[in-house]
Amino acid sequence: MWAYETVFYQIYPLGFCGAPFENGPVCSKEEMEVEHKITKVLDWIPHMKELGIGAIYFSPIFESDTHGYNTRDYCLIDRRLGTNEDFKQVCDTLHENGIRVVLDGVFNHVGRGFGPFLDVVKNRENSPYVNWFYRIDFGGNSHYNDGLWYEGWEGNFDLVKLNLQNEDVVNHLLQSVEYWIDYFGIDGIRLDVAYSLDENFVRRLRSFCDSKKEEFFLVGEMLHGDYNRLMNDQMLHSATNYECYKGLYSSFNSMNMFEINHSLLRQFGPENWTLYKGKHLLSFVDNHDVTRVATILSNEKHLPLIYGLLFGMPGIPCIYYGSEWGERADKSQGDPALRPAFDTPQKTELTEWIGKLAQVKKNSHGLNYGDFSSVVLTNRQCVFSRNSGQERVLVAINADENEFFAGFHVGAGQAEDLLSGEMVSLEGGISLAPYSVRFLRV
């Protein structure tokens, strides 16, 4: 699967393009006033190639009420971003530059501007779409005062929950996916709130996508629990690694590398009970829903190190636009602060560092497919091994302000430092400079 050897880049299009939060009123396609902003992505292609990006994950891009997760039309690019033809141009150009496209599939719920829901509000019991939604109650009401009650996802009535056990709903969604593949040529889907989806629907989606395009990638948003419930040979290829997200930054902030090491051993370690051995979770240090990593880290010198850990651990690294140069924002400031527009990308030491990490990972069988075992572990340092059978790489991190000698025996006298290209001695271990990362092929 191509995704297992790829570095992802997440763009939240409505923020990236500086679109207004509120969309215009529901109207026909011909009546819409369209902003042609999504082609801005094309200007960022050289930057993404320097970063070593092989795929873009676009957060919601289809016509919606406000933030993208309240869809109105699954087959129409949001008027605040452009036309379908604009986005096809973006997809075609990205593909020409070796960058694949993954779209956000928001299939658990829709917006109140979704055509079939508007028909239910208008025609009530006589609507043919009554059973498209969960638990419509014409004897109830919501704060929108429609004269009916319905299930809103997690109590949010702007997110109308779809009935994914209804064959007409499933067919509507699969036909939409077919359009995305046939017209835009997309390479995968990230399933929003995958943990809430009907499991039979996920199986149908996997089977359908497999029949449409070889190596079509499905990754689900999973926050907790056993990811294997949805990540298996019949359902999703991957899931978001929220367990390690927390461990990544808090291990540095508390100077306790045992925390992230514990999570990685639990997920990928050598024991028989390991949860996700041989699987590839989507890993990240931040995204559109959480505080930027440069803000949450208490020591800015740890910023390059956390990316070193991200690229060294098992998984598929995903970079959130703007964070590659250390952009700051706190979730307490609200979603607009987390999802801004930038005129142009910035080139900094951090972006160059991430580009180097991406290049090393792309060309390393051990980093893409290796297992995980701990070699040296202290509060402020960790050395772990990634062995794929074809290649073994030691990932060594020193989060301390002082030099550290990591003592270990690996049966090899020398190793190649993949980041510098130099050969180094491994006699009894390795010396680690303050605030440093080393990838050593042994």
Summary of the structure (lengths in Angstrom):
residues: 442
radius of gyration: 23.1
end to end distance: 25.9
largest distance: 79.3
contacts: 1475
relative contact order: 0.10
helix: 36%
strand: 20%
